[in-house]
Amino acid sequence: MAIETEIEGSPASVRSAATWLGGTLAMDFPATARAYAEFLRAHPDITLDSLLGPMERDVGFRPAGALLCLMVHERGGTAALKQLLVSGSSDEELKAALERLLGATWPTIVTDWHAKALSFTASAAR
């Protein structure tokens, strides 16, 4: 993907933003988020912390990161999202950027992310 070579941040962040902006697997973002909420309900052992690192437990289409992009955009708009995209590629750099951009500690972000993920339900589509 050409944009990944132009942004010095994490390619995963770029893919997460793309999922938030356009969806994935023939679903728009709201449909992706609803499917992800159902996935998380069926797999309560999955947390934001368990998704960081090299493990590919995120259903392969970056909905966890897309939710983080949504949260950052809701808090700080496009400028904050741009900062997230260039925040670096390590888990530590991502956590530090999210704490700064969301104005919260990592444990609070983990809790807020989970609540945001589960807020997307089938009834929300109606």
N, CA, C and O atoms as CSV, one atom per row, in Angstrom:
chain,resi,resn,atom,element,x,y,z
A,1,MET,N,N,0.845,-1.173,0.000
A,1,MET,CA,C,0.000,0.000,0.000
A,1,MET,C,C,0.893,1.239,0.000
A,1,MET,O,O,1.737,1.373,0.886
A,2,ALA,N,N,0.742,2.123,-0.934
A,2,ALA,CA,C,1.629,3.263,-1.092
A,2,ALA,C,C,1.621,4.189,0.114
A,2,ALA,O,O,2.672,4.706,0.492
A,3,ILE,N,N,0.483,4.410,0.719
A,3,ILE,CA,C,0.409,5.334,1.847
A,3,ILE,C,C,1.265,4.862,3.015
A,3,ILE,O,O,1.769,5.686,3.777
A,4,GLU,N,N,1.437,3.557,3.169
A,4,GLU,CA,C,2.234,3.035,4.275
A,4,GLU,C,C,3.692,3.458,4.155
A,4,GLU,O,O,4.365,3.609,5.175
A,5,THR,N,N,4.193,3.650,2.960
A,5,THR,CA,C,5.576,4.072,2.804
A,5,THR,C,C,5.712,5.578,2.996
A,5,THR,O,O,6.820,6.064,3.226
A,6,GLU,N,N,4.627,6.319,2.909
A,6,GLU,CA,C,4.677,7.761,3.064
A,6,GLU,C,C,4.473,8.198,4.508
A,6,GLU,O,O,4.854,9.312,4.867
A,7,ILE,N,N,3.883,7.351,5.343
A,7,ILE,CA,C,3.636,7.673,6.732
A,7,ILE,C,C,4.596,6.863,7.577
A,7,ILE,O,O,4.685,5.644,7.430
A,8,GLU,N,N,5.320,7.538,8.467
A,8,GLU,CA,C,6.324,6.840,9.264
A,8,GLU,C,C,5.720,6.135,10.473
A,8,GLU,O,O,6.461,5.573,11.280
A,9,GLY,N,N,4.432,6.146,10.618
A,9,GLY,CA,C,3.794,5.447,11.723
A,9,GLY,C,C,3.607,3.978,11.405
A,9,GLY,O,O,4.245,3.438,10.501
A,10,SER,N,N,2.753,3.360,12.133
A,10,SER,CA,C,2.512,1.939,11.990
A,10,SER,C,C,1.631,1.639,10.788
A,10,SER,O,O,0.581,2.262,10.631
A,11,PRO,N,N,2.031,0.699,9.934
A,11,PRO,CA,C,1.137,0.277,8.857
A,11,PRO,C,C,-0.195,-0.235,9.404
A,11,PRO,O,O,-1.230,-0.095,8.753
A,12,ALA,N,N,-0.168,-0.830,10.600
A,12,ALA,CA,C,-1.414,-1.291,11.207
A,12,ALA,C,C,-2.333,-0.112,11.499
A,12,ALA,O,O,-3.549,-0.226,11.344
A,13,SER,N,N,-1.773,1.017,11.917
A,13,SER,CA,C,-2.588,2.203,12.162
A,13,SER,C,C,-3.231,2.704,10.884
A,13,SER,O,O,-4.388,3.127,10.882
A,14,VAL,N,N,-2.479,2.654,9.802
A,14,VAL,CA,C,-3.019,3.088,8.512
A,14,VAL,C,C,-4.170,2.166,8.097
A,14,VAL,O,O,-5.209,2.643,7.640
A,15,ARG,N,N,-3.992,0.858,8.253
A,15,ARG,CA,C,-5.069,-0.078,7.911
A,15,ARG,C,C,-6.270,0.115,8.833
A,15,ARG,O,O,-7.414,-0.016,8.398
A,16,SER,N,N,-6.015,0.424,10.099
A,16,SER,CA,C,-7.110,0.670,11.037
A,16,SER,C,C,-7.918,1.889,10.617
A,16,SER,O,O,-9.149,1.871,10.652
A,17,ALA,N,N,-7.221,2.943,10.221
A,17,ALA,CA,C,-7.904,4.148,9.765
A,17,ALA,C,C,-8.712,3.852,8.497
A,17,ALA,O,O,-9.827,4.350,8.337
A,18,ALA,N,N,-8.152,3.050,7.610
A,18,ALA,CA,C,-8.882,2.685,6.395
A,18,ALA,C,C,-10.149,1.907,6.722
A,18,ALA,O,O,-11.183,2.108,6.085
A,19,THR,N,N,-10.076,1.025,7.705
A,19,THR,CA,C,-11.263,0.274,8.126
A,19,THR,C,C,-12.295,1.219,8.708
A,19,THR,O,O,-13.483,1.094,8.412
A,20,TRP,N,N,-11.859,2.173,9.540
A,20,TRP,CA,C,-12.788,3.137,10.127
A,20,TRP,C,C,-13.439,3.994,9.037
A,20,TRP,O,O,-14.640,4.258,9.088
A,21,LEU,N,N,-12.658,4.419,8.069
A,21,LEU,CA,C,-13.188,5.294,7.025
A,21,LEU,C,C,-14.057,4.557,6.011
A,21,LEU,O,O,-15.040,5.110,5.517
A,22,GLY,N,N,-13.698,3.308,5.699
A,22,GLY,CA,C,-14.390,2.651,4.599
A,22,GLY,C,C,-14.946,1.279,4.874
A,22,GLY,O,O,-15.660,0.725,4.038
A,23,GLY,N,N,-14.636,0.710,6.030
A,23,GLY,CA,C,-15.106,-0.637,6.313
A,23,GLY,C,C,-14.183,-1.682,5.712
A,23,GLY,O,O,-13.062,-1.387,5.298
A,24,THR,N,N,-14.681,-2.903,5.675
A,24,THR,CA,C,-13.880,-4.007,5.175
A,24,THR,C,C,-14.763,-5.214,4.914
A,24,THR,O,O,-15.900,-5.277,5.381
A,25,LEU,N,N,-14.242,-6.157,4.178
A,25,LEU,CA,C,-14.954,-7.409,3.896
A,25,LEU,C,C,-16.388,-7.172,3.421
A,25,LEU,O,O,-17.325,-7.828,3.875
A,26,ALA,N,N,-16.536,-6.222,2.498
A,26,ALA,CA,C,-17.826,-5.871,1.905
A,26,ALA,C,C,-18.818,-5.303,2.921
A,26,ALA,O,O,-20.028,-5.341,2.699
A,27,MET,N,N,-18.299,-4.771,4.044
A,27,MET,CA,C,-19.145,-4.123,5.045
A,27,MET,C,C,-18.649,-2.700,5.256
A,27,MET,O,O,-17.442,-2.455,5.231
A,28,ASP,N,N,-19.577,-1.748,5.467
A,28,ASP,CA,C,-19.151,-0.418,5.859
A,28,ASP,C,C,-18.725,-0.456,7.329
A,28,ASP,O,O,-18.858,-1.491,7.982
A,29,PHE,N,N,-18.220,0.653,7.849
A,29,PHE,CA,C,-17.715,0.618,9.216
A,29,PHE,C,C,-18.790,0.277,10.247
A,29,PHE,O,O,-18.524,-0.543,11.126
A,30,PRO,N,N,-19.992,0.860,10.189
A,30,PRO,CA,C,-20.990,0.471,11.195
A,30,PRO,C,C,-21.295,-1.034,11.192
A,30,PRO,O,O,-21.453,-1.633,12.255
A,31,ALA,N,N,-21.377,-1.634,10.023
A,31,ALA,CA,C,-21.620,-3.081,9.951
A,31,ALA,C,C,-20.415,-3.853,10.487
A,31,ALA,O,O,-20.577,-4.864,11.170
A,32,THR,N,N,-19.208,-3.378,10.179
A,32,THR,CA,C,-17.997,-4.004,10.704
A,32,THR,C,C,-17.996,-3.924,12.225
A,32,THR,O,O,-17.690,-4.907,12.900
A,33,ALA,N,N,-18.335,-2.761,12.765
A,33,ALA,CA,C,-18.336,-2.570,14.219
A,33,ALA,C,C,-19.387,-3.450,14.893
A,33,ALA,O,O,-19.143,-3.992,15.971
A,34,ARG,N,N,-20.545,-3.594,14.270
A,34,ARG,CA,C,-21.581,-4.479,14.841
A,34,ARG,C,C,-21.110,-5.931,14.845
A,34,ARG,O,O,-21.311,-6.649,15.825
A,35,ALA,N,N,-20.484,-6.363,13.748
A,35,ALA,CA,C,-19.960,-7.731,13.690
A,35,ALA,C,C,-18.865,-7.921,14.735
A,35,ALA,O,O,-18.777,-8.976,15.363
A,36,TYR,N,N,-18.034,-6.903,14.918
A,36,TYR,CA,C,-16.961,-6.998,15.899
A,36,TYR,C,C,-17.514,-7.046,17.325
A,36,TYR,O,O,-16.987,-7.765,18.173
A,37,ALA,N,N,-18.569,-6.285,17.585
A,37,ALA,CA,C,-19.203,-6.324,18.911
A,37,ALA,C,C,-19.703,-7.735,19.209
A,37,ALA,O,O,-19.539,-8.234,20.322
A,38,GLU,N,N,-20.304,-8.365,18.226
A,38,GLU,CA,C,-20.778,-9.741,18.421
A,38,GLU,C,C,-19.602,-10.699,18.644
A,38,GLU,O,O,-19.687,-11.613,19.464
A,39,PHE,N,N,-18.511,-10.483,17.912
A,39,PHE,CA,C,-17.319,-11.300,18.078
A,39,PHE,C,C,-16.777,-11.155,19.502
A,39,PHE,O,O,-16.437,-12.151,20.142
A,40,LEU,N,N,-16.696,-9.917,19.998
A,40,LEU,CA,C,-16.181,-9.699,21.354
A,40,LEU,C,C,-17.100,-10.292,22.416
A,40,LEU,O,O,-16.626,-10.805,23.430
A,41,ARG,N,N,-18.401,-10.226,22.193
A,41,ARG,CA,C,-19.326,-10.848,23.146
A,41,ARG,C,C,-19.107,-12.363,23.204
A,41,ARG,O,O,-19.214,-12.969,24.270
A,42,ALA,N,N,-18.804,-12.962,22.066
A,42,ALA,CA,C,-18.573,-14.408,22.010
A,42,ALA,C,C,-17.184,-14.794,22.512
A,42,ALA,O,O,-16.938,-15.965,22.800
A,43,HIS,N,N,-16.277,-13.827,22.620
A,43,HIS,CA,C,-14.893,-14.079,23.050
A,43,HIS,C,C,-14.509,-13.074,24.140
A,43,HIS,O,O,-13.690,-12.190,23.890
A,44,PRO,N,N,-15.076,-13.189,25.329
A,44,PRO,CA,C,-14.813,-12.200,26.379
A,44,PRO,C,C,-13.371,-12.149,26.858
A,44,PRO,O,O,-12.986,-11.210,27.554
A,45,ASP,N,N,-12.576,-13.132,26.499
A,45,ASP,CA,C,-11.164,-13.129,26.887
A,45,ASP,C,C,-10.337,-12.158,26.053
A,45,ASP,O,O,-9.196,-11.862,26.409
A,46,ILE,N,N,-10.884,-11.661,24.960
A,46,ILE,CA,C,-10.146,-10.745,24.101
A,46,ILE,C,C,-10.282,-9.328,24.642
A,46,ILE,O,O,-11.382,-8.811,24.840
A,47,THR,N,N,-9.123,-8.724,24.872
A,47,THR,CA,C,-9.065,-7.342,25.343
A,47,THR,C,C,-8.176,-6.549,24.398
A,47,THR,O,O,-7.505,-7.115,23.535
A,48,LEU,N,N,-8.179,-5.254,24.570
A,48,LEU,CA,C,-7.301,-4.423,23.751
A,48,LEU,C,C,-5.848,-4.816,23.972
A,48,LEU,O,O,-5.068,-4.860,23.021
A,49,ASP,N,N,-5.475,-5.100,25.210
A,49,ASP,CA,C,-4.101,-5.518,25.481
A,49,ASP,C,C,-3.762,-6.832,24.776
A,49,ASP,O,O,-2.641,-7.005,24.296
A,50,SER,N,N,-4.706,-7.745,24.712
A,50,SER,CA,C,-4.418,-9.035,24.076
A,50,SER,C,C,-4.281,-8.912,22.557
A,50,SER,O,O,-3.775,-9.823,21.903
A,51,LEU,N,N,-4.728,-7.794,22.001
A,51,LEU,CA,C,-4.655,-7.596,20.548
A,51,LEU,C,C,-3.369,-6.914,20.103
A,51,LEU,O,O,-3.042,-6.916,18.917
A,52,LEU,N,N,-2.645,-6.334,21.043
A,52,LEU,CA,C,-1.405,-5.662,20.672
A,52,LEU,C,C,-0.314,-6.691,20.427
A,52,LEU,O,O,-0.360,-7.806,20.947
A,53,GLY,N,N,0.654,-6.301,19.638
A,53,GLY,CA,C,1.758,-7.205,19.348
A,53,GLY,C,C,1.509,-7.999,18.086
A,53,GLY,O,O,0.608,-7.681,17.310
A,54,PRO,N,N,2.308,-9.033,17.878
A,54,PRO,CA,C,2.277,-9.767,16.614
A,54,PRO,C,C,1.097,-10.725,16.463
A,54,PRO,O,O,0.874,-11.235,15.365
A,55,MET,N,N,0.330,-10.989,17.532
A,55,MET,CA,C,-0.775,-11.945,17.398
A,55,MET,C,C,-1.836,-11.408,16.445
A,55,MET,O,O,-2.131,-10.213,16.449
A,56,GLU,N,N,-2.394,-12.263,15.651
A,56,GLU,CA,C,-3.443,-11.872,14.707
A,56,GLU,C,C,-4.787,-12.397,15.202
A,56,GLU,O,O,-5.402,-13.251,14.564
A,57,ARG,N,N,-5.232,-11.885,16.333
A,57,ARG,CA,C,-6.510,-12.316,16.894
A,57,ARG,C,C,-7.619,-11.329,16.566
A,57,ARG,O,O,-8.738,-11.469,17.058
A,58,ASP,N,N,-7.325,-10.352,15.753
A,58,ASP,CA,C,-8.251,-9.253,15.517
A,58,ASP,C,C,-9.123,-9.499,14.290
A,58,ASP,O,O,-9.442,-8.553,13.570
A,59,VAL,N,N,-9.506,-10.711,14.043
A,59,VAL,CA,C,-10.379,-11.110,12.938
A,59,VAL,C,C,-9.818,-10.692,11.579
A,59,VAL,O,O,-10.507,-10.808,10.566
A,60,GLY,N,N,-8.585,-10.213,11.549
A,60,GLY,CA,C,-7.929,-9.940,10.281
A,60,GLY,C,C,-8.335,-8.675,9.576
A,60,GLY,O,O,-7.837,-8.412,8.481
A,61,PHE,N,N,-9.221,-7.870,10.151
A,61,PHE,CA,C,-9.615,-6.674,9.410
A,61,PHE,C,C,-9.596,-5.411,10.255
A,61,PHE,O,O,-10.296,-4.447,9.947
A,62,ARG,N,N,-8.813,-5.410,11.301
A,62,ARG,CA,C,-8.474,-4.226,12.079
A,62,ARG,C,C,-9.646,-3.456,12.685
A,62,ARG,O,O,-9.579,-2.228,12.736
A,63,PRO,N,N,-10.698,-4.095,13.139
A,63,PRO,CA,C,-11.777,-3.327,13.761
A,63,PRO,C,C,-11.376,-2.736,15.109
A,63,PRO,O,O,-11.899,-1.690,15.495
A,64,ALA,N,N,-10.468,-3.374,15.828
A,64,ALA,CA,C,-10.031,-2.829,17.124
A,64,ALA,C,C,-9.359,-1.477,16.912
A,64,ALA,O,O,-9.663,-0.510,17.610
A,65,GLY,N,N,-8.462,-1.414,15.962
A,65,GLY,CA,C,-7.792,-0.160,15.653
A,65,GLY,C,C,-8.727,0.874,15.058
A,65,GLY,O,O,-8.568,2.070,15.304
A,66,ALA,N,N,-9.697,0.430,14.282
A,66,ALA,CA,C,-10.674,1.352,13.717
A,66,ALA,C,C,-11.466,2.032,14.835
A,66,ALA,O,O,-11.773,3.221,14.745
A,67,LEU,N,N,-11.795,1.279,15.885
A,67,LEU,CA,C,-12.495,1.870,17.025
A,67,LEU,C,C,-11.611,2.888,17.739
A,67,LEU,O,O,-12.105,3.918,18.198
A,68,LEU,N,N,-10.316,2.614,17.837
A,68,LEU,CA,C,-9.406,3.592,18.428
A,68,LEU,C,C,-9.349,4.857,17.575
A,68,LEU,O,O,-9.322,5.965,18.111
A,69,CYS,N,N,-9.331,4.699,16.254
A,69,CYS,CA,C,-9.360,5.864,15.357
A,69,CYS,C,C,-10.627,6.685,15.591
A,69,CYS,O,O,-10.570,7.913,15.656
A,70,LEU,N,N,-11.753,6.019,15.715
A,70,LEU,CA,C,-13.017,6.703,15.994
A,70,LEU,C,C,-12.928,7.477,17.305
A,70,LEU,O,O,-13.314,8.644,17.362
A,71,MET,N,N,-12.425,6.839,18.353
A,71,MET,CA,C,-12.319,7.491,19.651
A,71,MET,C,C,-11.412,8.719,19.595
A,71,MET,O,O,-11.740,9.761,20.162
A,72,VAL,N,N,-10.275,8.598,18.914
A,72,VAL,CA,C,-9.353,9.724,18.787
A,72,VAL,C,C,-10.005,10.846,17.993
A,72,VAL,O,O,-9.894,12.014,18.368
A,73,HIS,N,N,-10.676,10.510,16.913
A,73,HIS,CA,C,-11.333,11.529,16.095
A,73,HIS,C,C,-12.449,12.218,16.876
A,73,HIS,O,O,-12.602,13.436,16.784
A,74,GLU,N,N,-13.219,11.467,17.633
A,74,GLU,CA,C,-14.285,12.068,18.437
A,74,GLU,C,C,-13.717,13.058,19.452
A,74,GLU,O,O,-14.339,14.083,19.732
A,75,ARG,N,N,-12.573,12.767,19.988
A,75,ARG,CA,C,-11.963,13.627,21.010
A,75,ARG,C,C,-11.229,14.817,20.398
A,75,ARG,O,O,-11.364,15.939,20.886
A,76,GLY,N,N,-10.457,14.589,19.339
A,76,GLY,CA,C,-9.590,15.657,18.843
A,76,GLY,C,C,-9.688,15.979,17.374
A,76,GLY,O,O,-8.932,16.812,16.873
A,77,GLY,N,N,-10.607,15.335,16.667
A,77,GLY,CA,C,-10.791,15.640,15.253
A,77,GLY,C,C,-9.690,15.091,14.357
A,77,GLY,O,O,-8.919,14.212,14.743
A,78,THR,N,N,-9.647,15.632,13.166
A,78,THR,CA,C,-8.714,15.158,12.147
A,78,THR,C,C,-7.257,15.369,12.555
A,78,THR,O,O,-6.407,14.523,12.277
A,79,ALA,N,N,-6.968,16.480,13.205
A,79,ALA,CA,C,-5.591,16.749,13.621
A,79,ALA,C,C,-5.091,15.664,14.579
A,79,ALA,O,O,-3.953,15.208,14.463
A,80,ALA,N,N,-5.932,15.259,15.513
A,80,ALA,CA,C,-5.542,14.209,16.464
A,80,ALA,C,C,-5.358,12.877,15.745
A,80,ALA,O,O,-4.433,12.127,16.056
A,81,LEU,N,N,-6.230,12.580,14.790
A,81,LEU,CA,C,-6.098,11.333,14.033
A,81,LEU,C,C,-4.777,11.302,13.264
A,81,LEU,O,O,-4.099,10.275,13.224
A,82,LYS,N,N,-4.417,12.431,12.657
A,82,LYS,CA,C,-3.139,12.507,11.950
A,82,LYS,C,C,-1.977,12.252,12.905
A,82,LYS,O,O,-1.016,11.570,12.548
A,83,GLN,N,N,-2.062,12.798,14.119
A,83,GLN,CA,C,-1.006,12.564,15.105
A,83,GLN,C,C,-0.912,11.084,15.457
A,83,GLN,O,O,0.185,10.549,15.616
A,84,LEU,N,N,-2.060,10.422,15.577
A,84,LEU,CA,C,-2.059,8.995,15.879
A,84,LEU,C,C,-1.358,8.204,14.765
A,84,LEU,O,O,-0.587,7.283,15.036
A,85,LEU,N,N,-1.635,8.571,13.530
A,85,LEU,CA,C,-1.082,7.827,12.396
A,85,LEU,C,C,0.433,7.935,12.303
A,85,LEU,O,O,1.074,7.058,11.723
A,86,VAL,N,N,1.014,8.981,12.855
A,86,VAL,CA,C,2.462,9.140,12.795
A,86,VAL,C,C,3.111,8.955,14.166
A,86,VAL,O,O,4.229,9.415,14.396
A,87,SER,N,N,2.414,8.290,15.061
A,87,SER,CA,C,2.880,8.175,16.443
A,87,SER,C,C,3.978,7.141,16.640
A,87,SER,O,O,4.556,7.069,17.724
A,88,GLY,N,N,4.275,6.357,15.648
A,88,GLY,CA,C,5.304,5.327,15.786
A,88,GLY,C,C,4.706,3.959,15.599
A,88,GLY,O,O,3.493,3.805,15.457
A,89,SER,N,N,5.576,2.959,15.600
A,89,SER,CA,C,5.100,1.621,15.269
A,89,SER,C,C,5.132,0.629,16.422
A,89,SER,O,O,4.651,-0.494,16.279
A,90,SER,N,N,5.691,1.022,17.564
A,90,SER,CA,C,5.732,0.064,18.673
A,90,SER,C,C,4.466,0.178,19.535
A,90,SER,O,O,3.769,1.193,19.507
A,91,ASP,N,N,4.190,-0.868,20.288
A,91,ASP,CA,C,3.049,-0.842,21.197
A,91,ASP,C,C,3.193,0.286,22.209
A,91,ASP,O,O,2.208,0.943,22.548
A,92,GLU,N,N,4.404,0.515,22.691
A,92,GLU,CA,C,4.639,1.573,23.673
A,92,GLU,C,C,4.353,2.951,23.087
A,92,GLU,O,O,3.756,3.800,23.749
A,93,GLU,N,N,4.777,3.172,21.845
A,93,GLU,CA,C,4.506,4.448,21.184
A,93,GLU,C,C,3.008,4.640,20.949
A,93,GLU,O,O,2.487,5.744,21.110
A,94,LEU,N,N,2.328,3.577,20.573
A,94,LEU,CA,C,0.884,3.652,20.374
A,94,LEU,C,C,0.175,3.983,21.683
A,94,LEU,O,O,-0.680,4.869,21.722
A,95,LYS,N,N,0.526,3.278,22.746
A,95,LYS,CA,C,-0.106,3.537,24.042
A,95,LYS,C,C,0.133,4.965,24.502
A,95,LYS,O,O,-0.790,5.631,24.972
A,96,ALA,N,N,1.362,5.438,24.371
A,96,ALA,CA,C,1.688,6.806,24.791
A,96,ALA,C,C,0.891,7.828,23.983
A,96,ALA,O,O,0.375,8.797,24.539
A,97,ALA,N,N,0.794,7.611,22.679
A,97,ALA,CA,C,0.041,8.536,21.830
A,97,ALA,C,C,-1.443,8.524,22.201
A,97,ALA,O,O,-2.076,9.577,22.280
A,98,LEU,N,N,-1.984,7.348,22.425
A,98,LEU,CA,C,-3.402,7.268,22.789
A,98,LEU,C,C,-3.671,7.938,24.135
A,98,LEU,O,O,-4.675,8.632,24.296
A,99,GLU,N,N,-2.776,7.730,25.097
A,99,GLU,CA,C,-2.953,8.390,26.396
A,99,GLU,C,C,-2.944,9.912,26.228
A,99,GLU,O,O,-3.753,10.614,26.835
A,100,ARG,N,N,-2.034,10.409,25.408
A,100,ARG,CA,C,-1.937,11.860,25.175
A,100,ARG,C,C,-3.159,12.375,24.412
A,100,ARG,O,O,-3.757,13.382,24.793
A,101,LEU,N,N,-3.521,11.685,23.344
A,101,LEU,CA,C,-4.606,12.164,22.477
A,101,LEU,C,C,-5.989,12.003,23.099
A,101,LEU,O,O,-6.894,12.793,22.828
A,102,LEU,N,N,-6.147,10.988,23.925
A,102,LEU,CA,C,-7.441,10.764,24.568
A,102,LEU,C,C,-7.511,11.357,25.975
A,102,LEU,O,O,-8.577,11.382,26.590
A,103,GLY,N,N,-6.385,11.828,26.475
A,103,GLY,CA,C,-6.361,12.445,27.788
A,103,GLY,C,C,-6.761,11.488,28.902
A,103,GLY,O,O,-7.463,11.869,29.839
A,104,ALA,N,N,-6.309,10.242,28.792
A,104,ALA,CA,C,-6.690,9.215,29.761
A,104,ALA,C,C,-5.531,8.253,29.977
A,104,ALA,O,O,-4.611,8.176,29.162
A,105,THR,N,N,-5.587,7.529,31.071
A,105,THR,CA,C,-4.588,6.496,31.332
A,105,THR,C,C,-4.897,5.272,30.484
A,105,THR,O,O,-6.017,5.100,30.004
A,106,TRP,N,N,-3.881,4.415,30.305
A,106,TRP,CA,C,-4.082,3.213,29.502
A,106,TRP,C,C,-5.214,2.334,30.037
A,106,TRP,O,O,-6.040,1.895,29.237
A,107,PRO,N,N,-5.304,2.049,31.350
A,107,PRO,CA,C,-6.425,1.223,31.822
A,107,PRO,C,C,-7.799,1.834,31.501
A,107,PRO,O,O,-8.746,1.107,31.204
A,108,THR,N,N,-7.903,3.154,31.561
A,108,THR,CA,C,-9.169,3.813,31.212
A,108,THR,C,C,-9.452,3.671,29.723
A,108,THR,O,O,-10.595,3.438,29.329
A,109,ILE,N,N,-8.432,3.806,28.899
A,109,ILE,CA,C,-8.606,3.644,27.449
A,109,ILE,C,C,-9.074,2.227,27.136
A,109,ILE,O,O,-9.969,2.042,26.311
A,110,VAL,N,N,-8.484,1.233,27.778
A,110,VAL,CA,C,-8.881,-0.161,27.553
A,110,VAL,C,C,-10.362,-0.339,27.890
A,110,VAL,O,O,-11.104,-0.962,27.131
A,111,THR,N,N,-10.785,0.205,29.021
A,111,THR,CA,C,-12.190,0.102,29.440
A,111,THR,C,C,-13.106,0.854,28.480
A,111,THR,O,O,-14.152,0.338,28.086
A,112,ASP,N,N,-12.718,2.066,28.103
A,112,ASP,CA,C,-13.532,2.871,27.183
A,112,ASP,C,C,-13.626,2.217,25.810
A,112,ASP,O,O,-14.682,2.237,25.177
A,113,TRP,N,N,-12.510,1.633,25.348
A,113,TRP,CA,C,-12.508,0.949,24.049
A,113,TRP,C,C,-13.499,-0.212,24.057
A,113,TRP,O,O,-14.258,-0.394,23.105
A,114,HIS,N,N,-13.488,-0.986,25.123
A,114,HIS,CA,C,-14.391,-2.135,25.213
A,114,HIS,C,C,-15.851,-1.672,25.226
A,114,HIS,O,O,-16.700,-2.258,24.553
A,115,ALA,N,N,-16.133,-0.629,25.985
A,115,ALA,CA,C,-17.498,-0.086,26.018
A,115,ALA,C,C,-17.908,0.446,24.647
A,115,ALA,O,O,-19.039,0.234,24.210
A,116,LYS,N,N,-16.993,1.134,23.970
A,116,LYS,CA,C,-17.287,1.655,22.629
A,116,LYS,C,C,-17.558,0.501,21.667
A,116,LYS,O,O,-18.495,0.557,20.870
A,117,ALA,N,N,-16.736,-0.542,21.744
A,117,ALA,CA,C,-16.914,-1.695,20.858
A,117,ALA,C,C,-18.279,-2.333,21.070
A,117,ALA,O,O,-18.976,-2.651,20.106
A,118,LEU,N,N,-18.659,-2.519,22.318
A,118,LEU,CA,C,-19.940,-3.185,22.603
A,118,LEU,C,C,-21.141,-2.272,22.392
A,118,LEU,O,O,-22.281,-2.738,22.413
A,119,SER,N,N,-20.903,-0.985,22.191
A,119,SER,CA,C,-22.031,-0.067,21.942
A,119,SER,C,C,-22.621,-0.260,20.548
A,119,SER,O,O,-23.729,0.198,20.269
A,120,PHE,N,N,-21.879,-0.939,19.675
A,120,PHE,CA,C,-22.383,-1.205,18.332
A,120,PHE,C,C,-23.170,-2.522,18.388
A,120,PHE,O,O,-22.588,-3.601,18.499
A,121,THR,N,N,-24.457,-2.417,18.312
A,121,THR,CA,C,-25.311,-3.599,18.383
A,121,THR,C,C,-26.218,-3.641,17.175
A,121,THR,O,O,-26.340,-2.666,16.434
A,122,ALA,N,N,-26.850,-4.782,16.987
A,122,ALA,CA,C,-27.788,-4.933,15.873
A,122,ALA,C,C,-28.919,-3.909,16.002
A,122,ALA,O,O,-29.400,-3.391,14.994
A,123,SER,N,N,-29.340,-3.619,17.221
A,123,SER,CA,C,-30.447,-2.670,17.402
A,123,SER,C,C,-30.018,-1.245,17.038
A,123,SER,O,O,-30.857,-0.419,16.681
A,124,ALA,N,N,-28.705,-0.952,17.126
A,124,ALA,CA,C,-28.214,0.376,16.762
A,124,ALA,C,C,-28.338,0.618,15.267
A,124,ALA,O,O,-28.295,1.767,14.829
A,125,ALA,N,N,-28.487,-0.419,14.483
A,125,ALA,CA,C,-28.600,-0.286,13.030
A,125,ALA,C,C,-29.996,0.135,12.596
A,125,ALA,O,O,-30.201,0.592,11.471
A,126,ARG,N,N,-30.929,-0.022,13.481
A,126,ARG,CA,C,-32.324,0.276,13.107
A,126,ARG,C,C,-32.643,1.730,13.145
A,126,ARG,O,O,-33.774,2.121,12.856
